[in-house]
Amino acid sequence: MKKERKLDDYDLINSKAIKNHCRKIKYQFNTEELAVLVYRNKTMNIEEKIVKYQDLIDNYPDMEVIERINCKHYDSVKTLIQEEINRLKNLFEAFIKENERCAYTWYEYNKTTKKEDTSPYHISKSLKGTYKEVYEDVASYVNEYDDTISFTIIKKIFEEKDKIIYAKYNVINKNPKLINIYEDEEGYLDEGDLDINNIFVYMPTPFNKGDILISENPSRCNYGDNGDIFVLDYMSTWRENIKEYLAKGNSDSSDMVGYGYYLYDDGPDFVFDNKWDYDSFEYYEGKIEGNNRILKAISSYLKGEIDFELLIHAYDVFKIESINKAMPDFYTEEGLKKAGFTDIDIQNEKNNWKNIDMKEE
């Protein structure tokens, strides 16, 4: 019988590629960095996080937390960790507590649309009076449709000053995991006021310029750009003397990004922009087909495997194929004829569409 591997501190890292690389080179994280990795972890629920936080307090060396952008100074990192434990416990207790003057609702981030459904219709339809009712509602939905990546349950408490509590769940094998909970009295969905949330953690990565990666963060939405797969051009961790730079209090967690090229709305157009949370990057291991071939061409160019002329030629070919393939969905034969297409032109286009479909199969 195969012996199960004991979990280690590297398992706190979200990215399999990065955790395996750090484990291989035996990179050492200090207590502060480990605390932030616990906070950022997307598979541990808050109970598991509290256990690990307590382990850090009991069994790891203490250290100072320097003042940074959006993070105050702490004489002891264990004070920072204990404050996070207290915050999680107190907020969860307030979150599940029954209260006549409160209401619960929820919304999801799903695989199909890659968007959050925060429409007034959905919010009002999912309105419940207790935590038990709203959790049973969303859990039943998740189990039935199996399309949910993550969801958020919101509790609004009606007092002299209304209070809102957000509970963020990630769904793993249909199993919801409460990964974070926070309170917001200003009406903004933001964890930015938490010091532990704002610390930049440096991690050595195995990635190189031109690698085709995928951003696998169930808690970070792309808000419609559908650019999960991207070609890496630069990472913030590649900055020269990055650890010395961070030690001066520069940067915060919003700078934990990579920069690269990805398809906009599934292509063929592509954009260059940052990709959030580099600790969730993985190598893309899927098929390179359809418009994703454009990313392959960009990757080969950045790696110096093809020249600029071939990159442009490949992009032109793939873009034309993509546009031609889309034409049957948008234009009727009558419309094409009015645009000047002859019967022979239309038949040639149909043959082209058929050949493209056969290639992709």
Solvent accessible surface area in square Angstrom, and as a share of the most:
residue,aa,sasa,rsa
1,M,244,1.09
2,K,190,0.80
3,K,185,0.78
4,E,160,0.72
5,R,129,0.47
6,K,179,0.76
7,L,137,0.68
8,D,54,0.28
9,D,38,0.19
10,Y,31,0.12
11,D,28,0.15
12,L,12,0.06
13,I,2,0.01
14,N,33,0.17
15,S,1,0.00
16,K,120,0.51
17,A,15,0.12
18,I,0,0.00
19,K,32,0.14
20,N,82,0.42
21,H,47,0.21
22,C,0,0.00
23,R,64,0.23
24,K,170,0.72
25,I,85,0.43
26,K,151,0.64
27,Y,36,0.14
28,Q,137,0.61
29,F,24,0.10
30,N,64,0.33
31,T,5,0.03
32,E,7,0.03
33,E,22,0.10
34,L,5,0.02
35,A,0,0.00
36,V,1,0.01
37,L,2,0.01
38,V,0,0.00
39,Y,16,0.06
40,R,26,0.09
41,N,4,0.02
42,K,43,0.18
43,T,74,0.43
44,M,32,0.14
45,N,38,0.20
46,I,10,0.05
47,E,125,0.56
48,E,74,0.33
49,K,6,0.02
50,I,28,0.14
51,V,105,0.61
52,K,33,0.14
53,Y,1,0.00
54,Q,71,0.32
55,D,42,0.22
56,L,0,0.00
57,I,30,0.15
58,D,93,0.48
59,N,108,0.56
60,Y,52,0.20
61,P,101,0.63
62,D,76,0.40
63,M,58,0.26
64,E,90,0.40
65,V,0,0.00
66,I,54,0.27
67,E,123,0.55
68,R,39,0.14
69,I,89,0.45
70,N,88,0.45
71,C,5,0.03
72,K,115,0.49
73,H,81,0.36
74,Y,13,0.05
75,D,123,0.64
76,S,25,0.16
77,V,0,0.00
78,K,47,0.20
79,T,65,0.38
80,L,6,0.03
81,I,0,0.00
82,Q,69,0.31
83,E,82,0.37
84,E,8,0.04
85,I,2,0.01
86,N,66,0.34
87,R,41,0.15
88,L,3,0.01
89,K,108,0.46
90,N,98,0.50
91,L,16,0.08
92,F,62,0.26
93,E,116,0.52
94,A,29,0.22
95,F,0,0.00
96,I,66,0.33
97,K,134,0.57
98,E,137,0.61
99,N,53,0.27
100,E,177,0.79
101,R,151,0.55
102,C,14,0.08
103,A,21,0.16
104,Y,1,0.00
105,T,11,0.07
106,W,9,0.03
107,Y,9,0.03
108,E,9,0.04
109,Y,9,0.03
110,N,17,0.09
111,K,104,0.44
112,T,108,0.63
113,T,67,0.39
114,K,49,0.21
115,K,109,0.46
116,E,42,0.19
117,D,60,0.31
118,T,75,0.44
119,S,45,0.29
120,P,116,0.73
121,Y,156,0.59
122,H,19,0.08
123,I,44,0.22
124,S,70,0.45
125,K,128,0.54
126,S,4,0.03
127,L,99,0.49
128,K,65,0.28
129,G,39,0.37
130,T,36,0.21
131,Y,45,0.17
132,K,139,0.59
133,E,84,0.38
134,V,0,0.00
135,Y,63,0.24
136,E,96,0.43
137,D,48,0.25
138,V,0,0.00
139,A,29,0.22
140,S,68,0.44
141,Y,63,0.24
142,V,2,0.01
143,N,91,0.47
144,E,121,0.54
145,Y,123,0.47
146,D,72,0.37
147,D,31,0.16
148,T,6,0.03
149,I,32,0.16
150,S,12,0.07
151,F,4,0.02
152,T,3,0.02
153,I,0,0.00
154,I,28,0.14
155,K,2,0.01
156,K,73,0.31
157,I,8,0.04
158,F,75,0.31
159,E,95,0.43
160,E,191,0.86
161,K,127,0.54
162,D,60,0.31
163,K,47,0.20
164,I,29,0.15
165,I,0,0.00
166,Y,18,0.07
167,A,0,0.00
168,K,31,0.13
169,Y,7,0.03
170,N,2,0.01
171,V,26,0.15
172,I,58,0.29
173,N,147,0.75
174,K,87,0.37
175,N,77,0.40
176,P,25,0.16
177,K,44,0.19
178,L,17,0.08
179,I,7,0.04
180,N,11,0.06
181,I,0,0.00
182,Y,8,0.03
183,E,62,0.28
184,D,14,0.07
185,E,82,0.37
186,E,124,0.56
187,G,52,0.50
188,Y,153,0.58
189,L,83,0.41
190,D,83,0.43
191,E,43,0.19
192,G,29,0.28
193,D,119,0.62
194,L,27,0.13
195,D,22,0.11
196,I,3,0.02
197,N,32,0.16
198,N,10,0.05
199,I,1,0.01
200,F,13,0.05
201,V,1,0.00
202,Y,39,0.15
203,M,0,0.00
204,P,16,0.10
205,T,23,0.13
206,P,35,0.22
207,F,6,0.02
208,N,95,0.49
209,K,99,0.42
210,G,0,0.00
211,D,14,0.07
212,I,27,0.14
213,L,0,0.00
214,I,34,0.17
215,S,21,0.14
216,E,89,0.40
217,N,14,0.07
218,P,35,0.22
219,S,31,0.20
220,R,95,0.35
221,C,9,0.05
222,N,31,0.16
223,Y,162,0.61
224,G,13,0.13
225,D,26,0.13
226,N,49,0.25
227,G,2,0.02
228,D,25,0.13
229,I,34,0.17
230,F,0,0.00
231,V,0,0.00
232,L,0,0.00
233,D,28,0.15
234,Y,88,0.33
235,M,0,0.00
236,S,18,0.12
237,T,10,0.06
238,W,88,0.31
239,R,114,0.41
240,E,145,0.65
241,N,97,0.50
242,I,18,0.09
243,K,98,0.42
244,E,100,0.45
245,Y,59,0.22
246,L,22,0.11
247,A,70,0.54
248,K,161,0.68
249,G,7,0.06
250,N,46,0.24
251,S,15,0.10
252,D,13,0.07
253,S,17,0.11
254,S,60,0.39
255,D,57,0.29
256,M,0,0.00
257,V,5,0.03
258,G,0,0.00
259,Y,73,0.28
260,G,0,0.00
261,Y,53,0.20
262,Y,12,0.05
263,L,12,0.06
264,Y,108,0.41
265,D,79,0.41
266,D,90,0.46
267,G,19,0.18
268,P,22,0.14
269,D,76,0.39
270,F,72,0.30
271,V,53,0.30
272,F,100,0.42
273,D,66,0.34
274,N,45,0.23
275,K,9,0.04
276,W,100,0.35
277,D,16,0.08
278,Y,0,0.00
279,D,2,0.01
280,S,2,0.01
281,F,0,0.00
282,E,16,0.07
283,Y,90,0.34
284,Y,49,0.19
285,E,160,0.72
286,G,39,0.38
287,K,155,0.66
288,I,64,0.33
289,E,83,0.37
290,G,19,0.18
291,N,34,0.18
292,N,30,0.15
293,R,60,0.22
294,I,2,0.01
295,L,2,0.01
296,K,97,0.41
297,A,9,0.07
298,I,8,0.04
299,S,5,0.03
300,S,11,0.07
301,Y,78,0.30
302,L,34,0.17
303,K,95,0.40
304,G,66,0.64
305,E,114,0.51
306,I,41,0.21
307,D,88,0.46
308,F,120,0.50
309,E,138,0.62
310,L,85,0.42
311,L,21,0.10
312,I,73,0.37
313,H,111,0.49
314,A,17,0.13
315,Y,39,0.15
316,D,67,0.35
317,V,57,0.33
318,F,39,0.16
319,K,65,0.28
320,I,102,0.52
321,E,32,0.14
322,S,23,0.15
323,I,89,0.45
324,N,31,0.16
325,K,76,0.32
326,A,37,0.29
327,M,26,0.12
328,P,60,0.38
329,D,122,0.63
330,F,152,0.63
331,Y,121,0.46
332,T,94,0.55
333,E,80,0.36
334,E,111,0.50
335,G,32,0.31
336,L,8,0.04
337,K,98,0.42
338,K,161,0.68
339,A,76,0.59
340,G,60,0.58
341,F,62,0.26
342,T,77,0.45
343,D,97,0.50
344,I,128,0.65
345,D,55,0.28
346,I,6,0.03
347,Q,94,0.42
348,N,75,0.38
349,E,32,0.14
350,K,76,0.32
351,N,65,0.33
352,N,62,0.32
353,W,26,0.09
354,K,128,0.54
355,N,76,0.39
356,I,15,0.08
357,D,57,0.30
358,M,121,0.54
359,K,152,0.64
360,E,63,0.28
361,E,179,0.80
